[in-house]
């Protein structure tokens, strides 16, 4: 239920939005696109309510080509694209001219505060410059033993669950979320969250579970209208929405309060004993940020609110996205038992080689040398990107080039599109990663072997990893993408070596348990079809590997 205060803000916001739309720029009417059921709701409501992530984009891709016109809320004109050159232009070559959409970005502020995900322009450059040393290759190598230790701990937990039974069915996403939460606790803050050891009593793990679904899943029309007006409001007004006495604001405040308690405790424990010379070998990310704050140069410092926001960001993005990636990978291995068996064999052969040389743990080079492991990670990220789309707003008139020309409403062939200041361009990562021209005619199928035959060097350079957009691109690409990939490699190698994964058994009444890749804002959330009230969940059967 929306409060009277919210309704008042909504009325004012609609008026401001109408004035903004009245002044809006030249039309995209020459670009074809799907018809809308409602001029006010546009296509954003349909995208939010589609059955699975990408269903509509894949349909529009087949009908109009990789770029098409869409309608936003309140009748605004926009563009949606999966074209490689267009994505390269928007996120790399002209990235400074395409900013985050205010309404979407403010959700990031509500979740994490004034951190690297929310910041833009020079502020974002400062955040990234300060944080980058924490994600150097040398630092990432030092984290591998931690990934392996937590992965082994998860293995032991599942072994205990299998005691006196041949097979169990687990919600693997919940276990993986706890494991990756423990990883980020140690790696980012040298702090023990204890999510795996004390899962039932971990307040932080419980608060983080399902946060994306609780924030953006199946939004009602009133909420979508309300958020659409945020694009026309100053930040001084937007900040007040944090205190709206209704969900998801209440839910976000509760999460913020819980993490603030942890965050302030971590900062207190680090600061009093901090000595730059004594702790020069500190490897956790927060130690690097605190060292940066010892500088006299304001451009290399973060204030306390920003430090806390980076802690929020690292904890949320650093564990939820990685756990989701591993979850979908295990799900695909359960669907493809032959590939799972081949992957297990390659992992065991690699382990035999390291044992022969007298080592006990994989190095990064060992993990990179397991082709079926690397390819499976790439393919799962391609098929199941955590962020399926990202909106950007043009800050000036521009020309967007296209790799694949489209047919205009007039019948002419268009190889570039004129956009005006204020136009919203939605980058569809899900559709880009299903382009047959880029990924092959079997782009809709899970086939990791495609990466053994592809020459990524001949493609338009787009993403930071395997030319995928799963970690975004350009200066706004995920700063911790290598951290995530190495963590995935370490976890999957441990799990597949020990366990066999199968699809869940039928329900009590014989119904098939089916996974649904549900849209929740820009994020994809895995839920059991027909049971969204249970929250995110990916049940799989687990047994000891042969």
C-alpha positions as CSV (number, residue, x, y, z in Angstrom):
1,X,0.0,0.0,0.0
2,X,1.4,3.4,-1.0
3,X,1.5,6.0,1.8
4,X,-0.1,9.5,1.4
5,X,3.4,11.0,1.4
6,X,4.3,8.8,-1.6
7,X,1.1,9.8,-3.4
8,X,1.9,13.5,-2.9
9,X,5.5,12.9,-4.3
10,X,4.0,10.9,-7.1
11,X,1.6,13.7,-8.1
12,X,4.4,16.3,-8.1
13,X,6.7,14.0,-10.0
14,X,4.2,13.2,-12.7
15,X,3.9,17.0,-13.4
16,X,7.6,17.4,-13.6
17,X,7.9,14.3,-15.8
18,X,5.2,15.7,-18.2
19,X,7.2,18.9,-18.5
20,X,10.4,17.0,-19.2
21,X,8.7,14.9,-21.9
22,X,7.2,18.0,-23.5
23,X,10.7,19.4,-24.0
24,X,12.0,16.1,-25.3
25,X,14.1,15.7,-28.4
26,X,13.6,14.5,-32.0
27,X,11.7,11.2,-32.5
28,X,13.0,7.7,-33.3
29,X,9.9,7.0,-35.3
30,X,11.9,5.9,-38.3
31,X,13.2,3.0,-36.3
32,X,10.8,0.0,-36.2
33,X,9.7,-1.5,-33.0
34,X,6.9,-3.6,-31.4
35,X,3.5,-2.0,-30.8
36,X,2.5,-1.1,-27.2
37,X,-0.6,-2.1,-25.3
38,X,-0.5,1.2,-23.3
39,X,1.3,4.5,-24.2
40,X,1.7,5.3,-20.5
41,X,3.1,1.9,-19.5
42,X,5.1,1.4,-22.7
43,X,7.2,-1.8,-22.9
44,X,8.9,-1.5,-19.5
45,X,5.9,-3.0,-17.8
46,X,5.9,-5.9,-20.3
47,X,9.6,-6.5,-19.8
48,X,9.1,-6.6,-16.0
49,X,6.2,-9.0,-16.3
50,X,7.6,-11.4,-19.0
51,X,7.8,-15.0,-18.0
52,X,11.5,-15.4,-18.4
53,X,14.4,-13.0,-18.9
54,X,14.9,-12.4,-22.6
55,X,11.6,-13.8,-23.9
56,X,10.5,-10.5,-25.4
57,X,13.9,-9.4,-26.5
58,X,14.5,-12.7,-28.3
59,X,11.2,-12.3,-30.1
60,X,11.9,-8.7,-31.0
61,X,15.4,-9.6,-32.1
62,X,14.0,-12.1,-34.6
63,X,11.4,-9.6,-35.9
64,X,13.3,-6.3,-36.1
65,X,17.0,-7.2,-36.0
66,X,19.5,-6.4,-33.2
67,X,18.2,-2.8,-32.7
68,X,14.6,-1.6,-32.3
69,X,12.5,1.2,-30.9
70,X,10.6,0.8,-27.6
71,X,8.4,3.0,-25.5
72,X,9.3,3.8,-21.9
73,X,6.9,4.6,-19.1
74,X,5.0,7.9,-19.4
75,X,5.2,7.7,-23.2
76,X,8.9,8.3,-23.6
77,X,10.7,7.2,-26.8
78,X,13.7,4.9,-26.4
79,X,15.9,2.4,-28.2
80,X,16.8,-1.2,-27.3
81,X,19.9,-2.7,-28.8
82,X,21.9,-5.9,-28.8
83,X,24.2,-4.8,-31.6
84,X,28.0,-5.2,-30.9
85,X,29.1,-1.9,-32.4
86,X,26.3,-0.1,-30.7
87,X,27.2,-1.6,-27.3
88,X,30.9,-0.8,-27.9
89,X,30.0,2.8,-28.7
90,X,27.7,3.3,-25.7
91,X,29.9,1.5,-23.1
92,X,33.4,2.2,-24.4
93,X,34.1,4.7,-27.1
94,X,31.5,7.2,-26.1
95,X,30.9,5.9,-22.6
96,X,31.2,9.4,-21.0
97,X,28.2,10.5,-23.1
98,X,25.9,7.8,-21.9
99,X,25.1,7.9,-18.2
100,X,23.2,5.7,-15.8
101,X,19.4,6.3,-15.7
102,X,18.5,8.1,-12.5
103,X,15.6,5.9,-11.6
104,X,17.7,2.8,-11.9
105,X,20.8,4.2,-10.3
106,X,18.9,5.4,-7.3
107,X,17.9,1.8,-6.5
108,X,21.6,1.2,-6.4
109,X,22.0,4.1,-3.9
110,X,19.2,2.8,-1.8
111,X,20.9,-0.6,-1.7
112,X,24.5,0.3,-1.2
113,X,24.9,4.1,-0.7
114,X,27.4,6.4,-2.5
115,X,29.7,3.7,-3.7
116,X,31.3,2.8,-7.0
117,X,28.1,1.3,-8.5
118,X,26.1,4.5,-7.9
119,X,28.8,7.1,-8.7
120,X,29.2,8.7,-12.1
121,X,31.7,10.9,-14.0
122,X,34.7,12.1,-12.0
123,X,33.4,10.6,-8.8
124,X,33.3,7.2,-10.4
125,X,36.8,7.7,-11.8
126,X,38.0,8.5,-8.3
127,X,36.3,5.4,-6.7
128,X,37.7,3.2,-9.4
129,X,41.2,4.6,-9.2
130,X,41.3,4.0,-5.4
131,X,39.8,0.5,-5.6
132,X,41.7,-0.9,-8.6
133,X,44.9,-1.9,-6.8
134,X,42.8,-4.2,-4.7
135,X,42.0,-6.2,-7.8
136,X,45.4,-6.5,-9.4
137,X,46.4,-9.9,-10.6
138,X,48.9,-10.3,-7.8
139,X,46.2,-9.6,-5.2
140,X,43.8,-12.1,-7.0
141,X,46.4,-14.8,-6.9
142,X,46.7,-14.4,-3.2
143,X,42.9,-15.0,-2.8
144,X,42.9,-18.4,-4.6
145,X,43.8,-20.4,-1.4
146,X,40.9,-18.7,0.3
147,X,38.5,-19.7,-2.5
148,X,39.8,-23.3,-2.3
149,X,39.5,-23.4,1.5
150,X,35.8,-22.2,1.5
151,X,35.1,-24.5,-1.4
152,X,36.5,-27.4,0.5
153,X,34.5,-26.4,3.5
154,X,31.3,-26.4,1.4
155,X,32.2,-29.9,0.2
156,X,32.5,-31.1,3.8
157,X,29.1,-29.6,4.7
158,X,27.5,-31.5,1.8
159,X,29.3,-34.7,2.7
160,X,27.8,-34.4,6.1
161,X,24.3,-33.9,4.6
162,X,24.9,-37.1,2.6
163,X,25.8,-39.1,5.7
164,X,23.8,-42.4,5.8
165,X,22.1,-41.7,2.5
166,X,22.9,-42.1,-1.2
167,X,21.3,-38.9,-2.4
168,X,19.9,-35.6,-1.1
169,X,18.1,-32.7,-2.6
170,X,19.4,-29.2,-1.7
171,X,18.7,-25.6,-2.7
172,X,22.2,-25.2,-4.0
173,X,21.8,-21.4,-4.5
174,X,21.4,-20.8,-0.7
175,X,24.4,-22.9,0.2
176,X,26.5,-21.2,-2.5
177,X,25.3,-17.7,-1.3
178,X,26.5,-18.5,2.2
179,X,29.9,-19.8,0.9
180,X,30.5,-16.7,-1.3
181,X,29.4,-14.4,1.6
182,X,32.1,-16.0,3.7
183,X,34.6,-15.6,0.9
184,X,33.9,-11.8,0.6
185,X,34.1,-11.4,4.3
186,X,37.6,-12.7,4.5
187,X,38.8,-11.3,1.1
188,X,37.4,-7.9,1.4
189,X,37.5,-7.2,5.2
190,X,39.5,-10.1,6.8
191,X,36.3,-10.7,8.7
192,X,34.5,-13.9,9.5
193,X,30.9,-13.8,8.7
194,X,30.4,-17.4,9.6
195,X,27.5,-17.9,7.1
196,X,28.4,-21.5,6.3
197,X,29.0,-22.5,10.0
198,X,26.0,-20.8,11.4
199,X,23.6,-20.6,8.5
200,X,20.4,-20.7,10.5
201,X,21.5,-17.8,12.8
202,X,23.4,-15.7,10.2
203,X,21.3,-12.5,10.3
204,X,23.3,-11.0,7.4
205,X,22.8,-14.1,5.2
206,X,19.1,-14.0,5.8
207,X,18.8,-10.3,5.0
208,X,20.7,-10.7,1.8
209,X,18.8,-13.7,0.6
210,X,16.2,-12.7,-2.0
211,X,17.1,-9.0,-1.9
212,X,16.9,-8.6,-5.7
213,X,13.6,-10.3,-5.9
214,X,12.1,-8.4,-3.0
215,X,13.2,-5.1,-4.6
216,X,12.2,-5.4,-8.3
217,X,10.1,-8.6,-8.9
218,X,6.7,-8.2,-10.5
219,X,6.4,-4.5,-9.7
220,X,2.8,-3.1,-9.6
221,X,1.9,-0.4,-12.1
222,X,1.8,2.3,-9.4
223,X,5.3,1.5,-8.3
224,X,6.6,1.6,-11.8
225,X,5.0,5.0,-12.5
226,X,6.4,6.3,-9.2
227,X,9.9,5.2,-10.1
228,X,9.7,6.5,-13.6
229,X,9.2,10.0,-12.2
230,X,12.5,9.7,-10.3
231,X,14.3,10.6,-13.6
232,X,13.0,14.1,-13.3
233,X,13.6,14.8,-9.6
234,X,16.7,16.3,-7.9
235,X,18.8,14.0,-5.6
236,X,17.8,16.1,-2.6
237,X,14.2,14.8,-3.1
238,X,15.2,11.3,-4.1
239,X,17.0,10.8,-0.8
240,X,13.8,11.2,1.1
241,X,12.3,8.1,-0.5
242,X,14.6,6.0,1.6
243,X,12.2,6.7,4.5
244,X,8.9,5.8,2.7
245,X,7.0,3.5,5.1
246,X,6.3,0.8,2.6
247,X,8.2,-2.1,0.9
248,X,10.7,-2.3,-0.7
249,X,12.0,0.7,1.2
250,X,11.4,-0.9,4.5
251,X,13.2,-4.0,3.3
252,X,16.1,-2.0,2.1
253,X,16.4,0.0,5.3
254,X,16.4,-3.2,7.3
255,X,19.3,-4.6,5.2
256,X,21.1,-1.3,5.5
257,X,20.7,-1.3,9.2
258,X,22.0,-4.8,9.6
259,X,25.0,-4.3,7.4
260,X,25.8,-0.9,8.9
261,X,26.2,-2.7,12.2
262,X,28.7,-5.1,10.7
263,X,30.4,-2.4,8.6
264,X,31.0,0.0,11.5
265,X,32.3,-2.9,13.6
266,X,34.8,-3.9,10.9
267,X,36.0,-0.3,10.5
268,X,36.4,0.1,14.3
269,X,38.5,-3.1,14.5
270,X,40.8,-2.0,11.7
271,X,41.4,1.7,12.3
272,X,42.8,1.8,15.9
273,X,45.5,-0.7,15.1
274,X,46.2,0.5,11.6
275,X,49.9,1.1,10.9
276,X,51.0,1.6,7.3
277,X,54.4,0.1,7.8
278,X,53.3,-2.8,10.1
279,X,50.4,-3.8,7.8
280,X,52.0,-3.2,4.5
281,X,51.4,-6.9,3.6
282,X,47.7,-6.8,4.4
283,X,45.8,-8.4,1.5
284,X,42.2,-7.7,2.2
285,X,40.5,-5.0,0.1
286,X,39.4,-2.8,3.0
287,X,43.0,-2.5,4.2
288,X,44.0,-1.0,0.8
289,X,41.1,1.5,0.9
290,X,42.1,2.6,4.4
291,X,45.7,3.0,3.3
292,X,44.5,5.2,0.5
293,X,42.7,7.3,3.0
294,X,46.0,8.0,4.7
295,X,47.0,10.1,1.7
296,X,47.0,13.9,1.8
297,X,45.5,14.0,-1.7
298,X,41.7,14.2,-1.6
299,X,41.5,12.6,-5.0
300,X,42.8,9.3,-3.5
301,X,40.6,9.3,-0.4
302,X,37.1,8.1,0.4
303,X,35.0,9.6,3.1
304,X,33.3,7.4,5.8
305,X,30.0,7.2,4.0
306,X,31.8,6.1,0.8
307,X,33.9,3.6,2.7
308,X,30.8,2.1,4.1
309,X,29.1,2.1,0.7
310,X,32.1,0.2,-0.8
311,X,31.7,-2.4,1.9
312,X,28.0,-2.7,1.1
313,X,28.8,-2.9,-2.6
314,X,31.6,-5.5,-2.3
315,X,29.4,-7.7,0.0
316,X,26.3,-7.6,-2.2
317,X,27.9,-7.7,-5.7
318,X,30.8,-9.8,-4.5
319,X,28.8,-12.7,-3.3
320,X,25.3,-12.7,-4.9
321,X,26.5,-12.5,-8.5
322,X,29.1,-15.2,-8.1
323,X,26.8,-17.6,-6.3
324,X,24.2,-17.1,-9.0
325,X,26.7,-17.8,-11.7
326,X,27.9,-21.1,-10.0
327,X,24.3,-22.0,-9.3
328,X,23.3,-21.8,-13.0
329,X,26.4,-23.7,-14.0
330,X,25.6,-26.6,-11.7
331,X,22.0,-26.5,-13.0
332,X,23.3,-26.8,-16.6
333,X,25.7,-29.6,-15.6
334,X,22.6,-31.4,-14.2
335,X,20.8,-30.9,-17.5
336,X,23.9,-32.1,-19.4
337,X,25.3,-35.2,-17.6
338,X,27.6,-36.1,-20.4
339,X,29.4,-32.8,-20.2
340,X,29.4,-33.0,-16.4
341,X,31.2,-36.4,-16.7
342,X,33.8,-35.0,-19.1
343,X,34.4,-32.0,-16.9
344,X,34.9,-34.2,-13.9
345,X,37.4,-36.3,-15.8
346,X,39.4,-33.3,-16.9
347,X,39.5,-32.0,-13.3
348,X,40.7,-35.3,-12.0
349,X,43.4,-35.5,-14.7
350,X,44.6,-32.0,-13.8
351,X,44.6,-33.0,-10.1
352,X,46.7,-36.1,-11.0
353,X,49.2,-33.9,-12.7
354,X,49.6,-31.5,-9.8
355,X,49.9,-34.5,-7.4
356,X,52.6,-35.9,-9.6
357,X,54.7,-32.7,-9.3
358,X,54.2,-32.8,-5.5
359,X,51.5,-30.1,-5.1
360,X,48.2,-30.4,-3.4
361,X,46.2,-27.4,-4.6
362,X,45.5,-26.0,-8.1
363,X,47.2,-22.8,-9.3
364,X,45.4,-20.3,-11.5
365,X,47.4,-21.7,-14.4
366,X,46.1,-25.2,-13.5
367,X,42.5,-24.0,-13.5
368,X,43.0,-22.1,-16.7
369,X,44.3,-25.3,-18.3
370,X,41.1,-27.2,-17.8
371,X,39.3,-26.4,-21.1
372,X,35.9,-27.8,-20.2
373,X,35.9,-25.8,-16.9
374,X,36.7,-22.5,-18.5
375,X,34.3,-23.0,-21.4
376,X,31.5,-24.1,-19.1
377,X,31.9,-20.9,-17.0
378,X,31.8,-18.8,-20.2
379,X,28.8,-20.5,-21.6
380,X,26.8,-20.3,-18.4
381,X,27.6,-16.6,-18.1
382,X,26.5,-16.2,-21.7
383,X,23.2,-18.0,-21.3
384,X,22.4,-16.7,-17.8
385,X,23.8,-13.2,-17.3
386,X,23.1,-11.8,-13.8
387,X,22.2,-8.4,-15.3
388,X,20.2,-9.1,-18.4
389,X,19.9,-5.4,-19.5
390,X,21.2,-2.0,-18.5
391,X,19.7,1.4,-19.5
392,X,21.8,4.4,-20.4
393,X,20.8,8.0,-21.1
394,X,22.3,10.1,-23.9
395,X,23.7,13.3,-22.5
396,X,24.0,14.9,-26.0
397,X,22.9,14.3,-29.6
398,X,24.9,11.5,-31.1
399,X,25.1,8.9,-33.8
400,X,25.2,5.2,-32.8
401,X,26.9,2.9,-35.4
402,X,25.6,-0.6,-36.1
403,X,27.4,-3.8,-36.9
404,X,24.2,-5.2,-38.4
405,X,22.1,-2.7,-40.4
406,X,18.3,-2.7,-39.8
407,X,15.3,-2.0,-42.0
408,X,13.7,1.3,-41.2
409,X,10.0,2.0,-41.2
410,X,10.4,3.6,-44.6
411,X,12.0,0.4,-46.0
412,X,15.5,1.9,-46.2
413,X,18.5,0.2,-44.7
414,X,20.0,1.9,-41.6
415,X,23.6,1.4,-40.6
416,X,23.6,4.1,-37.9
417,X,21.0,5.7,-35.7
418,X,20.6,9.4,-34.7
419,X,19.8,9.8,-31.0
420,X,19.0,13.0,-29.2
421,X,20.0,14.2,-25.7
422,X,17.7,12.6,-23.2
423,X,17.0,9.4,-25.2
424,X,17.1,6.2,-23.2
425,X,19.0,3.3,-24.8
426,X,18.5,0.0,-23.1
427,X,21.4,-2.4,-23.8
428,X,20.0,-6.0,-23.9
429,X,22.9,-8.2,-22.7
430,X,20.6,-11.2,-22.9
431,X,19.8,-10.6,-26.6
432,X,23.4,-9.8,-27.5
433,X,24.6,-13.1,-26.0
434,X,22.1,-15.0,-28.2
435,X,23.1,-13.3,-31.5
436,X,23.6,-16.2,-34.0
437,X,26.0,-14.0,-36.0
438,X,28.3,-13.8,-33.0
439,X,27.8,-17.1,-31.2
440,X,26.8,-19.4,-33.9
441,X,23.5,-20.9,-35.2
442,X,23.1,-22.8,-32.0
443,X,23.2,-19.7,-29.9
444,X,20.0,-20.6,-28.0
445,X,21.5,-23.9,-26.8
446,X,24.0,-24.4,-23.9
447,X,27.1,-25.6,-25.7
448,X,30.4,-24.8,-24.0
449,X,32.4,-26.2,-26.8
450,X,31.6,-23.2,-28.9
451,X,34.4,-21.4,-27.1
452,X,37.0,-23.9,-28.4
453,X,36.2,-23.1,-32.0
454,X,35.4,-19.3,-31.7
455,X,38.0,-16.7,-32.6
456,X,37.0,-13.9,-30.3
457,X,39.7,-11.7,-31.8
458,X,37.7,-11.4,-35.0
459,X,34.6,-10.1,-33.2
460,X,33.8,-6.5,-32.3
461,X,35.4,-5.9,-28.9
462,X,32.6,-5.5,-26.4
463,X,32.9,-7.2,-23.0
464,X,35.9,-7.7,-20.6
465,X,35.6,-11.5,-20.4
466,X,35.2,-13.8,-23.5
467,X,33.6,-10.8,-25.2
468,X,30.5,-11.3,-23.0
469,X,28.5,-8.4,-21.5
470,X,27.8,-10.3,-18.3
471,X,30.3,-8.1,-16.4
472,X,29.3,-5.0,-18.5
473,X,32.0,-3.1,-20.4
474,X,34.2,0.0,-20.5
475,X,34.9,2.1,-17.4
476,X,31.8,0.9,-15.7
477,X,32.6,-2.8,-16.1
478,X,32.5,-4.9,-12.9
479,X,35.8,-4.1,-11.2
480,X,35.8,-7.5,-9.6
481,X,35.2,-9.7,-12.6
482,X,38.5,-11.6,-12.5
483,X,37.9,-12.2,-8.7
484,X,34.5,-13.7,-9.6
485,X,35.8,-15.9,-12.5
486,X,38.7,-17.3,-10.4
487,X,36.3,-18.0,-7.5
488,X,33.9,-19.8,-9.9
489,X,36.8,-21.9,-11.2
490,X,37.9,-22.9,-7.7
491,X,34.4,-23.7,-6.5
492,X,33.3,-25.7,-9.5
493,X,36.5,-27.8,-9.6
494,X,36.0,-28.8,-5.9
495,X,32.3,-29.5,-6.2
496,X,32.3,-31.5,-9.5
497,X,35.3,-33.6,-8.4
498,X,33.3,-34.8,-5.4
499,X,29.6,-34.7,-6.3
500,X,27.3,-35.6,-9.1
501,X,24.5,-33.2,-9.8
502,X,21.0,-34.2,-11.2
503,X,17.8,-32.3,-11.8
504,X,15.3,-32.3,-8.9
505,X,12.8,-35.1,-8.5
506,X,9.1,-34.6,-9.1
507,X,7.0,-32.9,-6.5
508,X,4.7,-34.6,-4.1
509,X,1.8,-34.7,-6.6
510,X,4.1,-35.8,-9.5
511,X,4.5,-32.3,-10.9
512,X,7.8,-31.4,-12.6
513,X,10.0,-29.0,-10.6
514,X,11.0,-26.5,-13.2
515,X,13.4,-23.5,-12.9
516,X,12.2,-20.1,-14.0
517,X,14.7,-17.4,-14.9
518,X,12.5,-14.6,-13.6
519,X,13.1,-10.9,-14.4
520,X,13.6,-8.6,-11.4
521,X,14.5,-5.2,-12.6
522,X,17.7,-5.5,-14.6
523,X,18.6,-8.7,-12.7
524,X,17.7,-12.3,-13.4
525,X,16.4,-14.3,-10.4
526,X,16.1,-18.1,-10.4
527,X,12.9,-19.3,-8.8
528,X,10.8,-22.5,-8.9
529,X,8.1,-22.1,-11.5
530,X,4.8,-21.5,-9.9
531,X,6.2,-20.8,-6.4
532,X,7.6,-17.3,-6.4
533,X,6.5,-16.9,-2.7
534,X,9.3,-19.3,-1.8
535,X,11.9,-16.8,-3.0
536,X,15.0,-17.6,-5.1
537,X,15.7,-21.3,-5.2
538,X,17.4,-23.9,-7.4
539,X,16.9,-27.4,-6.0
540,X,19.2,-30.1,-7.3
541,X,19.8,-33.7,-6.4
542,X,23.3,-34.4,-5.1
543,X,25.2,-37.6,-4.7
544,X,28.8,-38.7,-4.5
545,X,30.5,-38.7,-7.9
546,X,31.4,-42.0,-9.4
